Amino acid sequence: MENNTVLPFIKCKKMFPIRCIRRRSMDFILKGVILTTICLFIVHMTSSYPRGGISQRSLDSMQNQQQTPVLVKKRENFEESIDSNVEQQSKKDNPFVAQPTVKSLQPVAKMDRPSREGEFYKNVVIHFDLKGAPPKVDYFLEMLRLIAKGGATGILLEWEDMFPWTGKLEQFKNTDAYSDADVDSILNEARNLKLDVIPLVQTFGHLEWILKYEEMRKFRENDAYPQVLCLGNEEGVEYVKEMIRQVVKKHSKYGIPFFHIGADEAFEFGVCQESLDWIKKNGKTGGKQLLALAHLKAIAEFAKQEISADTQILAWHDMLKDFDPRLIKNLELGQIVQPVVWDYSENIVTLNDYIFSTLADNFPTMWASSAYKGANYPSASTSEVRHYETNNRNWIKTKQAQERKFKNGFQGIIITGWQRYDHLAGLCETLPIGTASMILQMQIALNAPSSDMETTRRQAGKLLGCQGFNVDGVNIVSNQCNYKGFQTYVIYQSEVPNLFSRINGELGKNHHLMGWANRYNKKYNISQNWYHKEMLPFVQSLVQQYERVENDLRASMKDLFFDNTIDEFIYENLGEMSEKLHGYVDEIQRLDKLRAWPKRHFPIRKEL
């Protein structure tokens, strides 16, 4: 019987040999193209998808390995593209990499508390920004007890001008700066509560607190902006090193497992003469980016030398993400710095997959950073809890999507509570206004990856001693809570808006004020005295209502803040209404003394 499997081919061979071969060849080529396409697609997907997880044992092993420290001389930011040989230059030939001697003054001394290894966030850190509305010590200690009770693992302390600076830095400290004894009380309480303390010293941008002074102008990158340090000026950089020395000396006996060097929002750099000279001397390959990166590397190495080889150095990510990854790789920055990736928007809109992938190429680990206050808008003085709740919930999703890209995963989350957008800005939500949000966002992090809002709100309410916990715009979370600062929160976020609404409504519908005490009457000294006897008691009654609430607010803040902070807060947030009401009283009394009035028409001109 003829073999049917070969018969068609034999027939083809006899009848149409060339056509058959061509058709079969095309068939094989087509199948090969399809197979190759499938293979390429699979390779692309596996390379772009977050990297596979690693075992906890492997993670622990990598984290316990002591990294070889690298010391860098400086360089600078891109005006021209980086030559390809930058990435290929060997470490041996790299003049910006050297091996320093790292001294260990104190053990790292992480707190002895139950491990959170295996939890969604193994470190949950609460940020205290002291460059505005710094709390009195007793109030500060109460807040530390509250967050420790709630489950936080540590705090990030941004001292700025509130630190008890000495020597050449003493002249720049705040008039209300904490004393040495105050700092010891804070750090000792944190240690007793088993909270890791992470000092934050700004070392690149956000140095307004010291660069704002006349005698420090010479150390600015741009004389018009007292924000960024002239990176090429060695004398100016020495001020930053002295800050690190003093903070490390004070913190060392309490343990410094992590140290944060800031480095965010340095909007302009590489323009002062010393920086330009540095760029010229060290070559143009890396431009200003290399200057900035080398500065960060040198500062990070300096901090480790002052503390311990085991101390982990943290830095905000927003400058790092814009620098050429090849420079970061060549300088081995990932061996010494852990980026803290911040996004305070509700939907994490400033970050994308590319940013995480690029960071992961050079940094084996990272920290997430959300917010509990001070990140809505610069003048926000009331707390919109839902905004921050949404931000923290979406960080959970972001971590789930991005963590596997990093060899050692996420180290944890820092939940920030900004008090000013920068040293020269006004106050935003103060600590008592943001406490309810702080505790809620902390519970979200501790309960992650759970998305049960009711559970986290209930837990937050219980910790705060609240009867219920409502999240509804700028309405207060509860009418009754039992935590320090709650009275201030209720008065400012509930009573003050109601008072202002009532006063503005009364002023807006008073016909006597509208007709005989408007800006025209006051400027051109023409009014009807008969109506003053009705206007004056009316406005004075509004002044009394205002002053009662202001006095209650001041009394509620007395145990929380220094007098200067209370005055600043009242001036910024209630002062305009006070000036408005007292302005009415003063003008009505002045107009009432007039006994003769000017002839019409008045020389009314547009005021420029």
C-alpha positions as CSV (number, residue, x, y, z in Angstrom):
1,M,0.0,0.0,0.0
2,E,1.4,3.4,-1.0
3,N,2.5,5.6,1.9
4,N,0.0,8.5,2.0
5,T,2.2,10.7,4.1
6,V,4.8,11.0,1.3
7,L,2.6,10.6,-1.7
8,P,1.7,14.3,-2.1
9,F,5.3,15.3,-1.9
10,I,6.3,12.7,-4.5
11,K,3.6,13.9,-6.8
12,C,4.6,17.4,-6.3
13,K,8.2,16.5,-7.0
14,K,7.3,14.7,-10.3
15,M,4.8,17.3,-11.5
16,F,6.0,20.7,-10.2
17,P,9.4,20.4,-8.5
18,I,10.3,24.1,-8.6
19,R,6.9,25.5,-7.6
20,C,6.6,22.9,-4.8
21,I,10.0,23.7,-3.3
22,R,9.3,27.4,-3.4
23,R,5.9,26.9,-1.7
24,R,7.4,24.7,1.0
25,S,10.3,27.1,1.5
26,M,7.8,30.0,2.0
27,D,5.9,27.9,4.5
28,F,9.0,27.2,6.6
29,I,10.0,30.9,6.4
30,L,6.6,32.1,7.5
31,K,6.6,29.6,10.5
32,G,10.1,30.8,11.4
33,V,9.0,34.5,11.4
34,I,6.0,33.7,13.6
35,L,8.2,31.6,16.0
36,T,10.8,34.4,16.2
37,T,8.2,37.0,16.9
38,I,6.7,35.0,19.7
39,C,10.2,34.5,21.2
40,L,11.0,38.2,21.0
41,F,7.6,39.1,22.6
42,I,8.3,36.7,25.5
43,V,11.8,38.2,26.0
44,H,10.4,41.7,26.0
45,M,7.7,40.9,28.5
46,T,10.0,39.2,30.9
47,S,12.6,42.0,30.8
48,S,10.0,44.8,31.3
49,Y,7.9,43.0,33.9
50,P,8.9,43.6,37.6
51,R,11.8,41.4,38.5
52,G,11.0,38.1,40.2
53,G,10.8,38.0,44.0
54,I,13.6,36.7,46.0
55,S,13.6,34.6,49.1
56,Q,13.5,36.1,52.6
57,R,16.8,34.3,53.4
58,S,18.4,35.9,50.3
59,L,17.0,39.3,51.3
60,D,18.4,39.0,54.8
61,S,21.8,37.9,53.5
62,M,22.0,40.9,51.1
63,Q,21.0,43.3,53.8
64,N,23.5,42.0,56.2
65,Q,26.4,42.2,53.8
66,Q,28.5,45.2,54.6
67,Q,28.8,47.4,51.5
68,T,32.2,48.5,50.4
69,P,32.3,52.2,51.0
70,V,33.3,54.5,48.1
71,L,34.6,58.0,48.4
72,V,34.1,60.4,45.5
73,K,35.7,63.6,44.6
74,K,33.3,66.0,43.0
75,R,32.1,66.9,39.5
76,E,28.6,68.3,37.7
77,N,24.7,68.8,35.3
78,F,24.1,68.3,31.7
79,E,24.6,71.0,29.1
80,E,26.0,68.5,26.6
81,S,25.3,64.8,26.1
82,I,27.4,62.3,28.0
83,D,29.9,60.3,26.0
84,S,29.3,56.6,25.8
85,N,32.8,56.0,27.4
86,V,31.5,57.3,30.7
87,E,29.5,54.1,31.3
88,Q,32.3,51.9,30.0
89,Q,35.1,53.6,32.1
90,S,36.4,51.0,34.6
91,K,36.3,51.6,38.3
92,K,40.1,51.3,38.3
93,D,40.5,54.2,36.0
94,N,37.7,56.3,37.5
95,P,39.3,59.3,39.3
96,F,36.1,60.0,41.2
97,V,36.1,56.7,43.1
98,A,38.4,55.9,46.0
99,Q,38.4,53.7,49.1
100,P,38.1,55.7,52.4
101,T,38.7,54.6,55.9
102,V,35.3,54.5,57.7
103,K,35.3,54.9,61.4
104,S,32.6,53.5,63.7
105,L,31.9,55.7,66.7
106,Q,28.7,54.0,67.8
107,P,26.9,50.8,67.0
108,V,23.9,51.4,64.7
109,A,21.6,50.2,67.6
110,K,18.3,49.5,65.9
111,M,15.5,49.3,68.4
112,D,14.8,46.0,70.1
113,R,11.2,45.6,69.2
114,P,9.1,42.8,67.6
115,S,10.3,42.4,64.0
116,R,8.1,43.4,61.1
117,E,10.1,41.3,58.6
118,G,7.6,39.8,56.2
119,E,5.1,42.6,56.8
120,F,4.0,44.8,53.8
121,Y,6.1,47.7,55.2
122,K,8.8,46.6,57.6
123,N,9.5,50.2,58.6
124,V,6.7,52.7,59.2
125,V,8.3,56.1,59.9
126,I,6.5,59.3,60.9
127,H,8.1,62.6,59.8
128,F,8.2,65.7,62.1
129,D,9.1,68.9,60.2
130,L,10.4,71.4,62.8
131,K,11.1,74.4,60.5
132,G,7.6,75.7,61.4
133,A,5.4,75.5,64.4
134,P,7.8,73.3,66.4
135,P,6.0,71.7,69.4
136,K,6.9,72.3,73.0
137,V,8.8,69.4,74.4
138,D,6.0,68.0,76.6
139,Y,3.6,68.0,73.6
140,F,6.3,66.5,71.4
141,L,6.8,63.6,73.9
142,E,3.0,63.0,73.9
143,M,3.0,62.7,70.2
144,L,5.9,60.2,70.3
145,R,3.9,58.1,72.8
146,L,0.8,58.3,70.6
147,I,2.6,57.1,67.4
148,A,4.5,54.4,69.3
149,K,1.2,53.1,70.7
150,G,-0.2,53.1,67.2
151,G,2.6,50.9,65.9
152,A,5.1,53.2,64.2
153,T,8.7,51.9,64.0
154,G,10.5,55.2,63.8
155,I,10.5,59.0,63.3
156,L,12.2,61.2,60.8
157,L,13.4,64.4,62.6
158,E,14.0,67.5,60.4
159,W,15.6,69.8,62.9
160,E,16.6,72.7,60.7
161,D,17.0,75.9,62.8
162,M,15.4,74.4,65.9
163,F,18.6,72.3,66.7
164,P,20.8,73.7,69.5
165,W,23.6,74.6,67.0
166,T,26.9,75.7,68.5
167,G,30.1,77.3,67.2
168,K,29.8,79.0,63.8
169,L,26.3,77.7,63.4
170,E,25.0,79.1,66.7
171,Q,24.1,82.6,65.2
172,F,21.7,80.9,62.8
173,K,19.5,79.0,65.2
174,N,15.9,79.9,65.9
175,T,15.2,82.2,68.9
176,D,13.0,79.4,70.2
177,A,15.5,76.6,69.4
178,Y,15.5,73.5,71.6
179,S,18.1,73.3,74.3
180,D,20.6,70.4,74.6
181,A,18.4,69.1,77.4
182,D,15.3,69.3,75.3
183,V,16.9,67.3,72.5
184,D,18.0,64.7,75.0
185,S,14.5,64.4,76.4
186,I,13.1,63.9,72.9
187,L,15.7,61.4,71.8
188,N,15.6,59.5,75.1
189,E,11.8,59.2,75.0
190,A,12.0,57.9,71.4
191,R,14.6,55.3,72.5
192,N,12.4,54.2,75.5
193,L,9.5,53.8,73.1
194,K,11.7,51.7,70.8
195,L,11.4,54.2,67.9
196,D,14.2,54.4,65.4
197,V,15.3,58.1,65.0
198,I,16.4,59.2,61.6
199,P,18.0,62.7,61.6
200,L,17.5,64.7,58.4
201,V,20.0,67.4,57.5
202,Q,19.6,69.2,54.2
203,T,22.9,69.2,52.3
204,F,22.1,70.4,48.8
205,G,18.9,72.4,48.4
206,H,16.4,73.8,51.0
207,L,19.2,75.5,52.8
208,E,17.2,78.7,53.1
209,W,17.5,78.7,56.8
210,I,21.2,79.5,56.7
211,L,21.7,80.9,53.2
212,K,19.1,83.7,53.8
213,Y,21.6,85.7,55.9
214,E,23.7,88.5,54.4
215,E,27.0,86.9,55.6
216,M,26.0,83.6,53.8
217,R,25.2,85.1,50.4
218,K,28.6,84.2,49.1
219,F,27.8,80.5,49.5
220,R,24.6,80.5,47.3
221,E,24.6,79.0,43.8
222,N,22.6,82.1,42.6
223,D,22.6,85.2,44.7
224,A,18.9,85.8,44.0
225,Y,17.8,82.5,45.5
226,P,19.0,81.5,49.0
227,Q,18.0,77.9,48.4
228,V,20.9,75.9,46.9
229,L,24.5,75.7,48.2
230,C,27.3,76.6,45.9
231,L,28.5,73.1,45.4
232,G,32.0,74.0,44.2
233,N,32.7,76.3,47.3
234,E,34.6,74.2,49.8
235,E,34.1,76.7,52.6
236,G,30.3,76.6,52.0
237,V,30.3,72.8,51.9
238,E,32.2,72.8,55.2
239,Y,29.1,74.4,56.8
240,V,27.0,71.4,55.7
241,K,29.6,69.0,57.1
242,E,29.6,70.9,60.4
243,M,25.8,70.5,60.6
244,I,26.3,66.7,60.1
245,R,29.0,66.6,62.8
246,Q,26.9,68.3,65.4
247,V,23.7,66.3,64.7
248,V,25.6,63.1,64.7
249,K,27.4,63.9,67.9
250,K,24.1,64.6,69.6
251,H,22.3,61.5,68.2
252,S,25.1,59.0,68.4
253,K,24.5,57.7,71.9
254,Y,20.9,56.9,71.0
255,G,21.8,55.1,67.8
256,I,21.6,56.2,64.2
257,P,20.5,53.2,62.0
258,F,19.6,55.7,59.2
259,F,20.7,59.2,58.3
260,H,18.8,61.4,55.8
261,I,20.8,63.9,53.7
262,G,17.8,65.6,52.1
263,A,18.8,66.7,48.6
264,D,15.3,67.5,47.1
265,E,14.1,70.4,45.0
266,A,17.5,71.9,44.2
267,F,16.1,73.9,41.3
268,E,19.3,75.6,40.1
269,F,22.9,74.5,40.6
270,G,26.2,74.6,38.8
271,V,26.1,78.4,38.2
272,C,28.2,80.0,40.9
273,Q,31.8,80.8,39.9
274,E,33.3,78.1,42.1
275,S,31.0,75.5,40.6
276,L,31.9,76.6,37.1
277,D,35.6,76.4,38.0
278,W,35.0,72.9,39.3
279,I,33.4,71.9,36.1
280,K,36.1,73.3,34.0
281,K,38.8,71.6,36.1
282,N,37.3,68.2,36.2
283,G,36.2,68.0,32.6
284,K,32.9,68.5,30.7
285,T,31.8,65.0,30.3
286,G,29.2,65.0,33.1
287,G,28.5,68.7,33.3
288,K,26.5,69.9,36.3
289,Q,24.9,66.5,36.9
290,L,28.3,65.1,37.8
291,L,28.9,68.0,40.1
292,A,25.7,67.3,42.0
293,L,26.1,63.6,42.1
294,A,29.7,63.8,43.3
295,H,28.6,66.2,46.0
296,L,25.9,63.8,47.2
297,K,28.4,60.9,47.1
298,A,31.0,62.9,49.1
299,I,28.4,64.0,51.7
300,A,27.0,60.5,52.0
301,E,30.5,59.1,52.5
302,F,31.3,61.8,55.1
303,A,28.1,61.0,57.0
304,K,29.0,57.3,57.1
305,Q,32.5,58.1,58.3
306,E,31.1,60.3,61.1
307,I,28.6,57.6,62.2
308,S,29.2,54.0,61.2
309,A,29.8,51.8,58.2
310,D,26.5,50.1,59.0
311,T,24.4,53.3,58.9
312,Q,22.1,53.5,55.9
313,I,22.1,56.9,54.1
314,L,18.8,58.1,52.7
315,A,18.1,60.9,50.1
316,W,15.0,62.2,48.4
317,H,14.6,60.8,44.9
318,D,13.4,63.8,42.9
319,M,16.9,65.0,41.8
320,L,18.3,61.5,41.3
321,K,15.5,60.5,38.9
322,D,16.5,63.3,36.5
323,F,20.3,62.5,36.5
324,D,21.9,60.3,33.8
325,P,21.8,56.7,35.1
326,R,25.2,56.0,33.6
327,L,26.7,58.7,35.9
328,I,25.0,57.2,38.9
329,K,26.3,53.8,38.0
330,N,29.8,55.0,37.4
331,L,29.9,56.7,40.8
332,E,28.5,53.6,42.5
333,L,25.9,55.8,44.3
334,G,23.6,52.9,44.7
335,Q,26.1,51.3,47.1
336,I,25.7,54.0,49.6
337,V,22.4,55.9,49.1
338,Q,18.9,54.6,49.4
339,P,16.4,56.9,47.5
340,V,13.2,57.9,49.3
341,V,10.7,58.2,46.5
342,W,8.0,60.7,47.4
343,D,4.6,61.5,45.8
344,Y,1.9,63.2,47.8
345,S,-0.8,63.3,45.1
346,E,-3.9,61.2,45.5
347,N,-3.2,59.0,42.5
348,I,0.7,59.1,42.6
349,V,0.7,61.1,39.4
350,T,4.3,62.2,39.4
351,L,5.7,58.7,39.2
352,N,5.6,56.2,36.4
353,D,7.0,52.8,35.5
354,Y,10.0,54.3,33.8
355,I,11.1,56.2,36.9
356,F,10.9,53.1,39.1
357,S,12.7,51.0,36.5
358,T,15.5,53.6,36.1
359,L,16.0,53.9,39.8
360,A,16.0,50.1,40.2
361,D,18.8,49.8,37.7
362,N,21.2,51.6,40.1
363,F,19.6,51.3,43.5
364,P,18.9,47.9,45.0
365,T,16.3,49.2,47.4
366,M,14.1,52.3,48.0
367,W,11.7,53.8,50.5
368,A,8.2,55.0,49.7
369,S,7.1,58.4,51.0
370,S,3.5,59.6,51.4
371,A,2.0,62.4,53.5
372,Y,-0.3,63.0,56.4
373,K,-0.3,66.8,56.3
374,G,1.4,69.8,54.7
375,A,1.2,68.5,51.1
376,N,-2.2,69.7,49.8
377,Y,-1.3,73.3,48.9
378,P,1.2,75.8,50.5
379,S,-1.4,77.8,52.5
380,A,-3.6,74.9,53.6
381,S,-4.3,75.3,57.3
382,T,-7.1,72.9,57.7
383,S,-6.8,69.1,57.2
384,E,-8.5,67.3,54.4
385,V,-8.1,63.8,55.7
386,R,-9.6,62.1,52.6
387,H,-6.9,63.6,50.4
388,Y,-4.1,62.0,52.5
389,E,-6.0,58.8,52.9
390,T,-6.3,58.4,49.2
391,N,-2.6,59.1,48.8
392,N,-1.6,56.5,51.3
393,R,-4.0,53.8,49.9
394,N,-2.6,54.3,46.4
395,W,0.9,53.9,47.6
396,I,0.0,50.4,48.6
397,K,-1.0,49.7,44.9
398,T,2.2,51.4,43.7
399,K,4.4,49.2,46.0
400,Q,2.6,46.1,44.8
401,A,3.3,47.1,41.2
402,Q,6.9,48.3,41.5
403,E,8.6,46.5,44.4
404,R,9.9,43.5,42.5
405,K,12.0,45.7,40.3
406,F,14.3,46.4,43.2
407,K,16.7,43.7,44.2
408,N,16.1,44.2,47.9
409,G,12.5,45.5,47.7
410,F,11.2,48.4,49.6
411,Q,12.7,49.3,53.0
412,G,9.5,50.8,54.3
413,I,7.4,54.0,54.1
414,I,8.0,57.5,55.5
415,I,4.8,59.3,56.1
416,T,5.6,63.0,55.9
417,G,4.1,65.9,57.8
418,W,5.4,69.1,56.3
419,Q,5.0,72.3,58.3
420,R,6.1,74.7,55.6
421,Y,6.8,74.1,51.9
422,D,10.2,75.7,52.5
423,H,11.8,77.9,55.2
424,L,10.5,81.1,53.6
425,A,6.9,79.9,53.1
426,G,4.0,80.4,55.5
427,L,2.7,77.7,57.8
428,C,0.5,74.9,56.6
429,E,-1.5,72.4,58.7
430,T,0.0,72.4,62.2
431,L,0.5,69.3,64.3
432,P,-2.8,69.3,66.2
433,I,-4.7,69.9,63.0
434,G,-3.0,67.0,61.3
435,T,-2.9,64.5,64.2
436,A,-6.1,62.6,63.2
437,S,-4.7,62.2,59.7
438,M,-1.3,61.1,61.0
439,I,-2.8,58.3,63.0
440,L,-5.1,57.2,60.2
441,Q,-2.3,57.1,57.5
442,M,-0.1,55.2,59.9
443,Q,-2.9,52.6,60.4
444,I,-3.2,52.3,56.6
445,A,0.5,51.5,56.3
446,L,0.4,49.0,59.2
447,N,-2.6,47.2,57.9
448,A,-1.4,47.1,54.3
449,P,-2.0,45.4,51.9
450,S,-5.6,45.3,53.3
451,S,-7.8,48.0,51.7
452,D,-10.5,47.9,54.4
453,M,-11.1,51.6,55.1
454,E,-13.6,50.9,57.8
455,T,-11.0,48.9,59.8
456,T,-8.3,51.5,59.6
457,R,-10.6,54.4,60.4
458,R,-12.0,52.5,63.4
459,Q,-8.5,51.7,64.6
460,A,-7.5,55.4,64.3
461,G,-10.5,56.5,66.2
462,K,-9.8,54.1,69.0
463,L,-6.2,55.3,69.3
464,L,-7.4,58.9,69.4
465,G,-10.2,58.2,71.9
466,C,-12.8,59.4,69.3
467,Q,-16.4,58.5,69.2
468,G,-16.4,57.5,65.5
469,F,-14.0,58.6,62.8
470,N,-15.6,60.4,59.8
471,V,-13.7,61.4,56.7
472,D,-15.6,64.1,55.0
473,G,-13.8,67.0,53.3
474,V,-12.6,69.5,55.9
475,N,-15.2,68.5,58.5
476,I,-13.7,67.3,61.8
477,V,-13.3,63.6,62.1
478,S,-15.3,63.5,65.4
479,N,-17.0,65.8,67.8
480,Q,-15.4,64.0,70.7
481,C,-11.8,62.7,71.0
482,N,-9.3,62.4,73.7
483,Y,-5.9,63.3,72.5
484,K,-3.6,66.3,73.2
485,G,-4.3,69.1,70.7
486,F,-7.9,68.0,69.9
487,Q,-9.4,71.3,71.3
488,T,-7.2,73.3,69.0
489,Y,-8.3,71.2,66.1
490,V,-12.0,71.6,66.9
491,I,-11.8,75.4,67.4
492,Y,-9.7,76.1,64.3
493,Q,-11.3,73.6,61.9
494,S,-14.9,74.0,63.0
495,E,-15.6,77.1,65.1
496,V,-13.4,79.5,63.2
497,P,-14.9,78.7,59.7
498,N,-18.4,79.0,61.1
499,L,-17.6,82.3,62.8
500,F,-16.0,83.8,59.7
501,S,-18.9,82.7,57.6
502,R,-21.4,84.3,60.0
503,I,-19.4,87.6,60.3
504,N,-19.0,88.0,56.5
505,G,-22.7,87.3,56.1
506,E,-23.6,90.0,58.7
507,L,-21.2,92.5,57.2
508,G,-22.5,91.8,53.7
509,K,-26.1,92.6,54.4
510,N,-25.8,95.6,56.7
511,H,-27.2,98.5,54.7
512,H,-25.6,101.2,56.9
513,L,-22.1,99.9,56.4
514,M,-22.8,99.4,52.7
515,G,-24.0,103.0,52.3
516,W,-22.0,105.1,54.7
517,A,-18.8,103.1,55.6
518,N,-17.6,101.7,52.3
519,R,-14.2,102.4,50.7
520,Y,-15.5,105.6,49.0
521,N,-16.8,107.0,52.3
522,K,-13.5,106.2,54.1
523,K,-11.2,107.5,51.4
524,Y,-13.0,110.8,50.7
525,N,-14.2,111.6,54.2
526,I,-17.9,111.8,53.4
527,S,-20.4,109.9,55.5
528,Q,-23.7,110.4,57.4
529,N,-22.9,110.7,61.1
530,W,-26.5,109.8,62.1
531,Y,-25.9,106.2,61.1
532,H,-22.6,105.9,62.9
533,K,-24.4,105.3,66.3
534,E,-26.0,102.2,64.8
535,M,-23.0,101.0,62.8
536,L,-20.5,101.2,65.7
537,P,-22.3,98.9,68.2
538,F,-23.0,96.4,65.4
539,V,-19.4,96.1,64.4
540,Q,-18.2,96.0,68.0
541,S,-20.5,93.1,68.7
542,L,-18.8,91.2,65.8
543,V,-15.4,92.1,67.3
544,Q,-16.4,90.6,70.6
545,Q,-17.5,87.4,68.9
546,Y,-14.2,87.2,67.0
547,E,-12.0,87.9,70.1
548,R,-13.8,85.3,72.1
549,V,-12.9,82.6,69.6
550,E,-9.3,83.9,69.1
551,N,-8.8,83.9,72.9
552,D,-10.1,80.4,73.1
553,L,-7.8,79.3,70.3
554,R,-4.8,80.9,71.9
555,A,-5.6,79.3,75.3
556,S,-5.9,75.8,73.6
557,M,-2.5,76.3,71.9
558,K,-0.6,77.5,75.0
559,D,0.6,74.1,76.1
560,L,1.4,73.0,72.5
561,F,3.5,75.8,71.0
562,F,5.8,78.6,71.8
563,D,4.3,82.1,72.0
564,N,5.9,83.1,68.7
565,T,4.3,80.2,66.9
566,I,0.9,81.1,68.3
567,D,1.3,84.7,67.2
568,E,2.4,83.6,63.7
569,F,-0.5,81.2,63.4
570,I,-3.1,83.7,64.5
571,Y,-1.7,86.4,62.2
572,E,-1.6,84.2,59.2
573,N,-5.0,82.6,59.6
574,L,-7.2,84.9,61.7
575,G,-5.4,88.2,61.3
576,E,-7.1,89.4,58.2
577,M,-10.5,89.1,59.8
578,S,-9.3,90.9,62.9
579,E,-7.8,93.8,60.8
580,K,-11.1,94.0,58.8
581,L,-13.3,94.3,61.9
582,H,-11.0,96.7,63.8
583,G,-10.6,98.7,60.6
584,Y,-14.3,99.3,60.5
585,V,-14.3,100.4,64.2
586,D,-11.4,102.8,63.7
587,E,-12.9,104.3,60.5
588,I,-16.4,104.8,61.9
589,Q,-14.9,106.5,64.9
590,R,-12.8,108.7,62.7
591,L,-15.6,109.6,60.4
592,D,-17.9,110.4,63.3
593,K,-15.6,113.3,64.4
594,L,-16.0,115.1,61.1
595,R,-18.1,118.3,61.2
596,A,-17.5,119.6,57.7
597,W,-17.4,117.7,54.4
598,P,-15.7,118.3,51.0
599,K,-17.3,119.8,48.0
600,R,-18.2,117.5,45.1
601,H,-16.8,116.4,42.8
602,F,-13.8,114.7,44.3
603,P,-10.6,114.2,42.2
604,I,-11.1,110.5,41.9
605,R,-8.2,108.9,40.1
606,K,-7.3,105.3,39.4
607,E,-4.8,104.2,42.0
608,L,-1.8,102.4,40.6
